Amino acid sequence: MSHRILIIDDEDDIREVAAMSLETVAGWEVIVANSGPQGLARAASYKPEAILLDVMMPGMDGPTTFRQLRSNPDTANIPVLFLTAKVQATDRRLFSDLGVEAVLVKPFDPLTLSSQIAGALGWD
């Protein structure tokens, strides 16, 4: 089954590798955004089934973007997975307390990224 996912990450390489991985390995439709504000606009207009959101971005970071997604009725129920290099237990707990579906670690394996997302969202 094909899914639609939005990737919000300020790093071009991460966006490109993740998008290529999800399109090629899983056959999903991928929408990309390079910032929190662009991601908010694309989430509202494209209504993805899930959002892969970078934690550390300039301007509007991942947690701020996440809170704004939750405050908009059009995007409030879209599952969000954080993508981060911050893997300390305290960071994971903080992210989990925000209400994200999962925390995926950078660098990720492009061959298993789709299965990690599918597993976290029950798309198996």
N, C-alpha and C positions, 0 to 999 in steps of 0.2 A: 504494500500500500504506500502510496506517495504522501508525503507530509510537506507542509510549508513551514519553514523556520526562518526566523530573522536573526542575523548575527550582528551584534553591535560591538565594535572593537575599533580603537583608534589606530591600530597597527595594520598597515596594508598587507604585510606578509601573513599575519595571522588570519585576517579576513579571507584572503585568497586561498590559503591552504585549507582552512575549515570549509569554505564554500565548495571548493573543488572536491574535497573529501566527501561531503554530504551529498553532493550531486552525483558523483561518480560511483561511490561505494553503495549508497543507499537509494539513489534515484530520487532524492527529495528536491523540492523547489526551494531555492535559497534566495533570500532578500538580504542585502547588506546595508549597513549604516556605519559611518565613521565617527560618530559622536553621540552623546546622550540625546541632545535635541533632535538630531536627524533620526535617531532610533525611535523616539517618541512619536514623531510624525509618521514614520513608516509603519510602526505598529498599529497606529490608529487607522491608517488608510488601507493597509494590506491584510490586517487581521490574521497574523500567523498563528499556527497551532502551538508554537513554543518560541522562546527567545533565548539565545545564547548571548550572555551579557558580560563583557569585560568589567572587572572590578576597578582597576586603576586606569582612568582616562583623564586627560586635562579638561579643565572647565567643569563639566558635570560628570562626576564619577559614577560607577556602577550602582552603589547603594542609593544615591540620590535619584538616578534614573529609575531604579526599581520602585522607589516610593512614589514617584510621579506616575509611573505606569499603573500602580495600584490605586492612585487617587482619581484616575480617569475611568468612568464606567465602561468605555469602549475597550479598554485594555486591562481592566482590573483582574480578569479571570484567566489571562494568558499565562501558562506556566513559564517560569523563568529559571534558567540554570546559570549560575555564575561561572565564569572562566577566569582563573587567577593563578598567579605564581605564588601567592601568599597561602601557604599551607599549614601554618601554625594552628594548633588545636583551638586557641582562643579566637583566631580569625574565623575558622570553620564554624565555631559555636555562634559567633556574632552573625555570620551570614545565614546560618540555619534559623536563628531567632528572628531574622527579618521575614522569613517565610518563603525563601527560594526552594525550588524543588530539589536541587542538588548543587554541589560545588565540584566542578571539573578542574583538573590541574593542568597548567601550562608548564612545560611543553606537553602537548597531547600527541597521541599516536593517530595519524590521519586514517589508518586502516580500522581503528576500533572506535573512533569518535562517535559515529552514528549508533553503534551498539550501546555505548555508554549512555547516550541521550535517550535512546529507545528504552533501555532498562530503567533509567530513572523516572521515565514518564509512563511506564507500563505499556509501551507500544510493541512489546515483543510478541 
